[in-house]
Amino acid sequence: MRRGVSDFTNVRSIAFTDNDWSDLAPLAAAVARARIVVLNESHDDGTSYRAKARVARFLHEACGFNVLVFEGSFFECREIDRSLQDGNALDALLTAPGISHLWRSAAELAPLFEYVATSYATARPFRIAGMDCYFGYFSELQSGFRRGQDPSRPRPAVFEYLWNLLHTEVPNDRVDSALNALESFSQASIAGYRGTEAERTATQAALAVLDEAVERGHNRLRADLGPEELGFLTRLLDNIRLFEEWLAPPALGGAEVTAAGAFTNPRDLAMARTLEWIALTQFPSEKIVVWTGGFHGLKRAAELQPVADSPSFFCVHSVTEHVSRAFPTQLYVLAFSSVDGTVGRLGGRVVTRIPTTARGSLEDLFARTGAAHAFLDLSSLPRAHYLRTTELEATCVNATRQRARWPLVFDGVMFSAYALQACNGASGRSQPEILSGPAAAAAFNQSKPSAALRELLALLSSSRSPSVQQYIEGTLQAQLSAADAFLASFTDGRERPSPAHQAIVPEVDGYAEVRETTRLALVRGSAQHSFLSFDKDALVYSNSAIEGALAFSEPSALLVRGDVSGPLRFARGGLLVIEGTLDGALVAGEGDMSMVVEGGVAASAIPQMRLFGRALIAVPSHVATTTSLVAYLSSHARVATHLSATPSEVANDCGEEFLLISVADFQ
């Protein structure tokens, strides 16, 4: 196996409901010594959201992590935790400020939030905490609430909390004025705070008064509240101070420092201090999962070198960098990244395509596996491993092209083949109902796919490709027999008992997985931004064009009655028959791949083709792009061509002359 590919381990599924944790055993070993695991994402990637949610559940159920710390409001997240402890249901989590609406409102994360809320009724709840410094009115804004649109919403609870403690415990007219000034600052933070000299002086003076009040009333507060609550109050005031510093314009460096990310440093310092307090004081004996994204999860941002016009993070000192000093041997940072597809703001119309990286990048290594999802543990690599010593390109930081020695930035990366824009929970696309058993038999009977499937079986049987014949004799033999038996149920027009491993998948518009024992599937097309994966070897027929992404974890056969414009991934090879044009990226891992493309390969799809095992390709000799395809493959692999003497060598009497292209040793 090529250098680096063997370091990836296949992840079978990212479905939240899949609690067979065997595919995550390598991750369990990687985090065995960790007390804090940081889950870092590129925001707005719905596929990464799904993967993170399953990993978070895994860490709780299988690895003993009992606290989930969000990049959310320190104060308001504690209010959520207390509400759930009091027996309130999921609404307490979803209708309270504290967690960003990017996550709270994402359809992909709805199962995780339901799981967390339900866990509070068990002996081992998955406790919620927040580490961010924003508060009050700004917290409501971040959480998706608009006070101006809902005047009935009560005053943010943080001000009642501060007023009750400081006004009651340390009565003072100056304290009352300071609390009023603090609320004015919080209101201005939504849109009106500009950090002018007058504004900053007023806010900082108010905080100084409150600090003085806490110091003078320290003994009384400690006696009445206890050391943990007094620590919470002190931490809250420090957060507010750093929050104001974060909102104010950068004092040094101007636009250059802002572009390099330094504007976030006060906020990240606040989050680091808070996370350390949570780990050492609030939950001193618990293991913690941290949910964050972007540059906040970088261990060493200065290691990143932007490629082309990507942003620089050189001046960032992230929360993770700070915390790594406090927990040098007990921190594991896991990044989540998709290598193709689109990301976009939740519910927004603007989407961004994930940029293509250079050959030799981390994404290129992942592509060589052909897997739909895979885990790369960077922390366990030998000291002299080339991934430790070599700067490689990757897009696992905010979906931007960066070069780095990645073990210095992350401890591991969870890759997915295809990103989907995150969906709003109110209008999100749910996984289509995948029919099986008798229901699938009835659907197959209505669709009458028997003729097309019989053509596929005939094609398999008539092909003279040694690769295809080996495929028939090996992996596909069982399902071909089952398919034959199933198709026989249609020969006399009567329904008969059908094998249990068949399924019908309605048109996919979103993310869907076909798991367990499915071997024969009818797919009624897929929308442009969709991702359908099969985790078992399968015989799949689509009676319409494929616009979304398809991925196969085991050797499989796919017959498409139309064009294919979405990306295809075959982790371990298989057979592909397209009656139209291939206009999407094709990636095949290190297994034998045989394919017939009756409409030829589009020019845009040629440079995206990756065939890391042996491959046999049949394309029409008269199509203009065939010459370009041969030239591209010849520049990356050993190639031999042969013009078919008779059409039956390739396809089932299709009546055209085809060029056979044999490919090996693709680089």
C-alpha positions in Angstrom: 0.0 0.0 0.0 1.3 3.5 -0.9 2.9 5.6 1.7 0.5 7.1 4.2 -2.7 5.3 3.0 -2.2 2.5 5.5 -2.4 5.1 8.3 -6.1 5.7 7.7 -8.7 3.5 9.2 -12.1 3.1 7.7 -15.1 4.6 9.5 -18.2 2.6 8.6 -20.9 5.2 9.4 -21.5 8.7 10.7 -25.2 8.0 11.4 -26.0 9.0 14.9 -28.2 5.9 15.4 -25.3 3.6 14.6 -24.0 2.5 18.0 -21.9 -0.4 16.8 -18.6 1.2 17.9 -16.3 -1.3 16.3 -15.3 1.1 13.5 -14.3 3.7 16.1 -12.0 1.3 18.1 -8.9 3.1 16.7 -10.3 6.4 18.0 -10.9 4.9 21.4 -7.3 3.8 21.6 -6.1 7.2 20.5 -8.0 9.1 23.3 -7.4 6.5 26.0 -5.1 8.8 28.0 -7.0 12.0 27.2 -9.0 13.9 29.8 -10.1 16.6 27.3 -11.0 15.8 23.7 -11.5 18.8 21.4 -13.8 18.2 18.4 -13.0 20.9 15.8 -14.9 21.6 12.6 -15.1 23.8 9.6 -18.4 25.6 10.3 -21.5 25.0 8.2 -20.5 21.5 7.0 -23.5 19.3 7.6 -21.5 16.1 7.0 -19.0 17.1 9.7 -21.8 17.9 12.0 -23.1 14.4 11.6 -19.7 12.9 12.2 -19.1 15.0 15.2 -22.4 14.1 16.7 -21.8 10.4 16.4 -18.3 10.8 17.9 -19.6 12.8 20.8 -22.1 10.1 21.6 -19.4 7.5 21.3 -17.1 9.3 23.7 -20.0 9.5 26.2 -21.3 6.0 25.9 -18.1 4.0 25.3 -15.2 6.1 26.7 -16.6 7.7 29.8 -16.7 11.4 28.8 -19.5 12.9 30.8 -19.2 16.7 30.1 -19.9 18.4 26.8 -18.5 22.0 26.7 -19.7 24.1 23.9 -18.1 27.2 22.4 -21.1 28.8 24.0 -22.0 31.3 26.7 -20.4 30.5 30.0 -23.3 31.8 32.0 -26.2 30.8 29.8 -25.0 27.2 29.3 -24.9 26.8 33.0 -28.5 27.9 33.1 -29.3 25.2 30.5 -27.5 22.6 32.6 -29.5 23.6 35.7 -32.8 23.6 33.8 -32.1 20.1 32.5 -31.1 18.9 36.0 -34.5 20.2 37.2 -36.2 17.8 34.9 -37.1 20.2 32.0 -37.2 18.6 28.6 -35.4 19.3 25.3 -37.2 22.6 25.0 -35.0 23.9 27.8 -32.0 23.4 25.6 -33.4 24.6 22.3 -35.3 27.7 23.5 -32.7 29.1 25.8 -29.8 31.3 24.8 -26.3 30.0 25.2 -25.5 27.7 22.3 -25.0 29.2 18.8 -28.0 28.8 16.5 -25.5 27.3 13.9 -25.6 24.2 16.1 -28.8 24.5 18.0 -30.9 24.9 14.9 -29.0 22.4 12.6 -31.1 19.4 11.6 -28.0 17.3 11.6 -27.5 17.9 15.3 -31.1 17.4 16.4 -30.5 13.8 17.5 -27.5 14.8 19.6 -29.4 17.5 21.5 -32.2 15.0 22.1 -29.7 12.5 23.3 -28.1 15.0 25.7 -31.4 16.1 27.1 -32.6 12.6 27.6 -29.3 11.6 29.3 -30.2 13.9 32.3 -32.8 11.4 33.4 -30.1 8.6 33.6 -27.5 7.8 36.1 -24.8 9.2 33.8 -26.0 12.5 32.2 -24.0 14.2 29.5 -23.6 17.5 31.3 -23.6 20.7 29.3 -21.3 23.7 30.0 -20.1 26.7 28.0 -16.7 28.3 27.7 -17.3 31.4 25.6 -17.1 34.9 27.1 -20.2 36.5 25.4 -23.2 37.0 27.6 -26.6 38.6 28.0 -28.1 40.3 24.9 -25.2 39.2 22.7 -25.7 35.6 23.8 -29.3 35.8 22.7 -28.2 37.2 19.3 -25.7 34.3 18.9 -28.4 31.8 19.8 -30.7 33.1 17.1 -33.1 35.1 19.2 -34.0 38.7 18.2 -35.3 40.7 21.2 -36.8 43.3 18.9 -38.9 40.7 17.3 -40.0 39.2 20.6 -40.6 41.9 23.2 -42.1 39.3 25.5 -38.7 37.7 26.2 -37.6 38.5 29.7 -34.5 40.4 30.6 -31.4 38.1 30.3 -30.9 36.1 33.4 -27.2 37.1 33.8 -28.2 40.6 35.0 -30.6 39.2 37.6 -27.8 37.0 38.8 -25.3 39.8 39.2 -27.8 42.1 40.7 -29.0 39.6 43.3 -25.5 38.7 44.3 -23.7 42.0 44.3 -26.6 44.3 45.2 -27.7 42.0 48.0 -24.3 40.9 49.3 -22.4 44.1 48.8 -24.9 47.0 48.8 -23.5 50.1 47.3 -24.8 52.9 45.0 -21.7 52.6 42.9 -22.4 48.9 42.4 -26.0 49.7 41.2 -24.7 52.2 38.7 -22.0 49.8 37.5 -24.5 47.0 36.9 -26.7 49.4 34.9 -23.6 50.4 32.8 -22.9 46.8 32.2 -26.4 46.1 30.9 -26.1 49.1 28.6 -22.8 47.7 27.3 -24.4 44.3 26.7 -27.2 46.0 24.7 -24.7 48.0 22.7 -22.7 44.8 21.9 -25.4 43.6 19.5 -24.8 46.4 17.0 -24.0 49.7 18.6 -20.7 49.1 20.5 -17.8 50.7 18.7 -15.2 50.7 21.3 -14.7 54.4 21.4 -12.6 55.9 24.2 -15.7 57.0 26.0 -17.4 53.6 25.7 -14.4 51.7 26.8 -13.7 54.0 29.8 -17.3 53.6 31.0 -17.4 49.8 30.6 -14.0 49.3 32.2 -14.9 51.6 35.1 -18.0 49.6 35.7 -16.0 46.4 35.8 -13.5 47.9 38.2 -16.3 48.8 40.6 -17.7 45.3 40.5 -14.2 43.8 41.0 -13.7 46.0 44.0 -17.1 45.0 45.4 -16.3 41.3 45.1 -12.9 41.8 46.7 -14.3 43.8 49.6 -17.1 41.3 50.1 -15.0 38.2 49.4 -15.3 36.6 52.8 -19.1 37.2 53.0 -19.6 35.9 49.4 -17.5 32.9 50.1 -19.4 32.0 53.2 -22.8 32.5 51.6 -22.1 31.1 48.1 -19.3 28.6 48.6 -16.0 28.6 46.9 -17.2 27.1 43.6 -20.0 29.7 43.1 -17.6 32.5 44.1 -15.1 31.2 41.5 -18.0 31.2 38.9 -18.7 34.8 39.7 -15.1 35.8 39.4 -14.7 33.9 36.1 -17.9 35.6 34.8 -16.5 39.1 35.4 -13.2 38.2 33.8 -15.1 36.9 30.8 -17.0 40.2 30.5 -13.7 42.1 30.6 -12.2 40.0 27.9 -15.4 40.1 25.9 -15.2 43.9 25.8 -11.6 43.7 24.7 -12.6 41.3 21.9 -15.3 43.7 20.6 -13.0 46.7 20.7 -10.9 47.4 17.6 -7.4 45.9 17.7 -5.0 48.2 19.5 -2.0 47.1 17.5 -1.4 46.0 14.0 -4.6 47.3 12.4 -5.9 45.4 9.4 -2.8 43.2 9.1 -3.3 41.8 12.6 -7.0 41.4 12.1 -6.4 39.4 8.9 -4.0 37.1 10.6 -6.6 36.3 13.3 -5.2 38.3 16.3 -8.6 39.9 16.8 -9.9 36.7 18.4 -7.1 36.4 20.9 -8.8 38.0 23.9 -11.9 35.8 23.3 -9.7 32.7 23.0 -7.8 33.6 26.2 -11.1 33.9 28.0 -12.3 30.6 26.7 -9.1 28.9 27.8 -9.3 30.3 31.3 -12.9 29.2 31.5 -12.2 25.7 30.2 -9.4 25.2 32.7 -11.8 26.4 35.5 -14.5 23.9 34.3 -11.9 21.1 34.2 -10.2 21.8 37.5 -13.0 23.3 39.6 -16.5 22.6 38.3 -15.9 19.0 37.0 -12.5 18.0 38.5 -13.0 14.3 38.2 -14.8 14.1 34.8 -13.5 13.7 31.2 -14.6 16.5 28.9 -15.6 16.8 25.3 -15.1 20.3 23.8 -17.3 21.3 20.8 -15.8 24.1 18.8 -14.7 25.0 15.3 -12.5 27.1 13.0 -9.2 28.3 14.4 -10.3 27.8 18.0 -9.2 24.2 17.8 -5.7 24.7 16.5 -2.9 23.6 18.8 -0.4 25.8 17.0 -1.9 28.2 14.5 1.6 29.6 13.6 2.4 26.3 11.9 -0.1 27.1 9.2 1.1 28.5 5.9 -1.8 29.8 3.6 -1.9 28.5 0.1 -2.9 30.9 -2.8 -5.4 33.4 -1.5 -6.3 31.5 1.7 -6.4 33.5 5.0 -3.5 33.6 7.4 -3.9 32.5 11.0 -0.3 33.3 12.0 -1.2 35.6 14.9 -3.9 33.4 16.4 -3.3 32.0 19.9 -6.3 29.7 20.3 -8.1 28.4 23.3 -6.7 25.0 22.4 -3.1 26.3 22.3 -3.5 27.8 25.8 -5.2 24.7 27.2 -2.5 22.4 25.7 0.0 24.0 28.1 -2.2 23.2 31.1 -2.9 19.7 30.0 0.1 18.7 27.8 -0.4 14.9 28.0 -4.2 14.8 28.5 -5.5 16.7 25.5 -6.5 15.2 22.2 -7.6 17.5 19.3 -9.7 15.8 16.6 -10.5 17.8 13.4 -13.4 17.0 11.1 -13.0 17.7 7.4 -14.8 17.0 4.2 -12.8 16.9 1.0 -15.4 17.7 -1.6 -18.8 19.3 -1.8 -20.2 22.6 -0.5 -20.5 24.3 2.9 -22.8 27.3 3.6 -24.3 29.3 6.5 -27.2 27.5 8.1 -30.3 28.2 6.1 -28.4 30.6 3.8 -28.5 30.7 0.0 -24.7 31.3 -0.4 -22.7 28.1 -0.6 -18.9 27.7 -1.0 -17.3 24.8 -2.7 -14.5 23.2 -0.8 -11.3 23.9 -2.7 -9.3 21.2 -4.4 -5.9 20.5 -2.9 -2.7 19.4 -4.6 -1.5 15.9 -5.1 0.2 14.5 -2.0 -2.2 16.5 0.3 -3.9 14.8 3.3 -7.1 14.8 1.2 -5.3 13.1 -1.7 -4.1 10.4 0.7 -7.6 10.0 2.0 -8.9 9.7 -1.6 -6.5 6.8 -2.2 -8.5 4.8 0.4 -11.7 5.3 -1.6 -13.6 5.3 1.7 -16.6 7.5 2.4 -15.3 8.2 5.9 -11.9 7.5 7.6 -9.9 8.4 10.7 -6.2 9.4 10.7 -4.5 9.3 14.1 -1.6 11.7 13.8 -0.6 11.3 17.5 0.6 7.7 17.2 2.8 8.2 14.2 6.5 7.3 14.7 8.8 10.3 15.2 10.4 9.8 11.8 7.1 9.3 9.9 7.0 11.5 6.9 3.6 13.0 8.0 5.4 14.3 11.1 8.4 15.7 9.2 6.8 16.9 5.9 4.6 20.0 5.3 1.5 18.9 3.4 -1.5 20.8 2.1 -4.9 20.2 3.6 -8.3 21.9 3.9 -9.2 20.9 7.4 -9.1 24.5 8.8 -12.2 26.4 7.8 -12.2 24.6 4.4 -9.2 26.7 3.3 -6.0 25.6 1.7 -3.2 25.5 4.3 0.2 23.8 4.5 1.6 22.5 7.8 3.2 19.7 9.6 -0.2 18.6 10.7 0.7 16.6 13.9 1.7 20.0 15.4 -1.8 21.3 14.6 -4.2 18.4 15.3 -3.8 15.0 17.0 -6.2 13.4 14.5 -8.5 14.1 11.6 -11.9 12.5 10.7 -12.3 12.7 7.0 -15.6 12.5 5.0 -15.8 12.3 1.2 -18.5 14.9 0.6 -19.7 18.0 2.5 -23.3 19.1 2.5 -24.5 22.5 3.6 -26.0 22.3 7.1 -29.8 22.4 7.1 -32.0 24.4 9.4 -34.0 22.1 11.7 -37.3 23.7 10.8 -36.9 23.0 7.1 -34.1 20.5 7.1 -34.0 17.5 4.8 -34.5 14.2 6.7 -33.0 10.9 5.6 -35.4 9.3 3.1 -37.3 6.2 4.3 -35.4 3.3 2.9 -37.8 0.4 2.2 -36.8 -3.2 2.7 -38.4 -6.7 2.8 -42.0 -6.9 1.5 -42.3 -3.1 1.1 -39.2 -3.1 -1.2 -40.6 -6.0 -3.2 -43.8 -4.1 -3.8 -41.8 -1.0 -4.9 -39.6 -3.0 -7.2 -42.7 -4.6 -8.7 -44.1 -1.1 -9.5 -40.7 0.1 -10.9 -40.2 -3.0 -13.1 -36.4 -2.8 -13.0 -36.0 -6.4 -13.9 -35.0 -5.8 -17.6 -32.3 -3.3 -16.7 -30.9 -5.6 -13.9 -30.9 -8.6 -16.2 -28.9 -6.5 -18.7 -26.4 -5.8 -15.9 -26.2 -9.5 -15.1 -25.7 -10.3 -18.8 -23.0 -7.7 -19.0 -21.2 -9.1 -16.1 -21.4 -12.6 -17.5 -20.4 -11.7 -21.1 -17.4 -9.4 -20.2 -14.0 -10.8 -21.1 -12.3 -8.6 -18.6 -10.3 -10.9 -16.2 -11.0 -8.3 -13.5 -14.7 -8.5 -14.0 -14.7 -12.3 -14.1 -12.7 -12.4 -10.9 -15.2 -10.0 -9.4 -18.1 -12.3 -10.4 -16.5 -15.4 -9.0 -15.7 -13.7 -5.8 -17.4 -10.9 -4.0 -20.5 -10.5 -6.2 -21.4 -14.2 -6.6 -23.7 -14.3 -3.6 -25.7 -11.3 -4.5 -25.9 -12.2 -8.2 -27.5 -15.4 -7.2 -29.8 -13.6 -4.9 -30.6 -11.0 -7.6 -31.4 -13.7 -10.1 -33.7 -15.4 -7.6 -35.4 -12.0 -6.9 -35.8 -11.1 -10.5 -37.3 -14.5 -11.2 -40.3 -13.4 -9.1 -41.3 -11.0 -11.9 -41.1 -13.6 -14.8 -44.8 -14.6 -14.6 -46.1 -11.4 -13.1 -46.9 -12.8 -9.7 -45.4 -11.7 -6.4 -43.3 -14.3 -4.6 -41.4 -14.3 -1.4 -38.4 -12.1 -1.9 -34.9 -12.0 -0.3 -34.6 -9.8 2.8 -31.6 -8.0 1.6 -33.3 -5.9 -1.1 -34.1 -2.2 -0.6 -35.5 0.8 -2.5 -34.2 4.3 -1.9 -36.4 7.2 -2.8 -34.8 10.2 -4.5 -32.1 11.3 -2.1 -32.0 15.0 -1.1 -29.6 15.2 1.8 -27.6 12.5 3.6 -28.5 8.8 3.6 -26.8 5.6 4.5 -27.8 2.1 3.4 -26.4 -0.3 6.0 -26.7 -3.8 7.4 -27.6 -6.5 4.9 -28.8 -4.7 1.8 -27.4 -6.4 -1.3 -29.8 -5.3 -4.0 -31.0 -1.7 -4.2 -33.0 0.5 -6.5 -32.1 4.2 -6.2 -34.6 6.6 -7.7 -32.0 9.3 -8.5 -30.3 11.8 -6.2 -30.4 15.6 -6.0 -27.3 17.7 -6.6 -26.4 18.3 -3.0 -26.9 14.8 -1.6 -24.7 12.0 -0.2 -25.7 8.3 -0.3 -23.4 5.6 1.0 -23.5 1.8 1.2 -21.5 0.1 3.8 -21.9 -3.5 2.4 -21.1 -4.9 -1.1 -24.2 -4.1 -3.2 -25.8 -4.4 -6.6 -27.4 -1.0 -7.3 -29.6 0.1 -10.1 -30.7 3.7 -10.7 -33.5 4.4 -13.1 -32.5 8.0 -13.5 -29.6 10.4 -13.5 -27.3 10.6 -10.4 -26.5 14.2 -9.4 -25.4 13.7 -5.8 -22.5 11.8 -4.3 -22.5 8.0 -4.0 -20.0 6.0 -1.9 -19.4 2.2 -1.6 -17.4 0.8 1.2 -17.1 -2.7 -0.3 -16.8 -4.0 -3.9 -20.1 -3.2 -5.6 -21.8 -2.9 -8.9 -23.7 0.2 -10.1 -25.8 0.5 -13.2 -27.1 4.1 -14.0 -29.8 4.7 -16.6 -28.6 8.2 -17.3 -25.8 10.7 -16.7 -23.7 10.8 -13.5 -22.7 14.4 -12.5 -22.1 13.7 -8.8 -18.9 12.2 -7.3 -18.5 8.5 -7.0 -16.3 6.6 -4.6 -15.5 2.9 -4.6 -13.4 2.1 -1.6 -12.5 -1.4 -2.8 -13.3 -1.3 -6.5 -16.2 -2.9 -8.4 -18.1 -2.5 -11.6 -19.7 0.7 -13.0 -22.0 0.9 -16.0 -23.2 4.4 -17.0 -25.6 4.6 -20.0 -25.0 8.3 -20.2 -22.0 10.6 -19.5 -19.7 10.6 -16.5 -19.4 14.3 -15.4 -18.4 13.8 -11.8 -15.3 12.9 -9.9 -14.6 9.2 -9.8 -12.3 7.8 -7.0 -11.5 4.1 -6.7 -9.4 2.7 -3.9 -6.9 -0.1 -4.1 -9.3 -2.7 -5.6 -10.0 -3.9 -9.2 -12.3 -1.5 -11.0 -14.1 -2.1 -14.3 -16.3 0.5 -15.9 -18.3 1.1 -19.1 -19.3 4.7 -19.8 -21.5 4.6 -22.9 -21.7 8.5 -23.2 -18.0 9.0 -22.5 -16.2 11.0 -19.8 -16.8 14.8 -19.7 -13.7 17.0 -20.0 -14.4 18.5 -16.5 -14.4 15.0 -14.9 -11.1 13.8 -16.4 -8.7 15.6 -14.0 -10.8 14.5 -11.0 -10.4 10.8 -11.8 -8.4 8.8 -9.3 -7.9 5.0 -9.9 -5.5 3.6 -7.2 -6.1 -0.1 -8.0 -6.1 -1.9 -11.4 -8.8 -0.5 -13.7 -10.3 -1.5 -17.0 -12.3 1.4 -18.7 -14.4 1.1 -21.8 -15.4 4.4 -23.5 -16.7 5.1 -27.0 -13.9 5.6 -29.4 -15.6 8.4 -31.3 -16.2 10.7 -28.3 -13.9 13.7 -28.5 -12.8 13.6 -24.8 -11.5 10.0 -25.1 -8.2 11.2 -26.4 -7.9 13.6 -23.4 -8.8 10.8 -21.0 -6.0 8.6 -22.4 -3.5 11.4 -22.2 -4.5 12.2 -18.6 -4.3 8.6 -17.4 -1.0 8.1 -19.3 0.5 11.0 -17.4 -0.3 9.4 -14.0 -0.2 5.6 -14.6 0.8 2.7 -16.7 -1.7 2.6 -19.5 -2.5 0.2 -22.4 -5.2 0.7 -24.9 -7.1 -1.7 -27.2 -9.9 -1.0 -29.7 -12.6 -3.6 -29.2 -13.0 -5.9 -32.2 -16.6 -6.6 -31.4 -19.0 -4.7 -29.1 -19.7 -7.9 -27.1 -16.2 -7.7 -25.6 -17.4 -4.7 -23.6 -21.1 -4.3 -23.5 -24.2 -6.2 -24.2 -24.6 -5.6 -27.9 -24.6 -1.8 -27.6 -23.7 -1.4 -31.2 -20.7 1.0 -30.8 -17.0 0.6 -31.0 -15.3 1.0 -27.7 -11.8 1.8 -26.6 -10.5 -0.4 -23.8 -8.1 1.4 -21.4 -6.1 -0.7 -18.9 -4.8 1.4 -15.9 -2.2 0.4 -13.3 0.1 2.1 -10.7 -1.8 5.4 -10.7 0.2 8.1 -8.9 
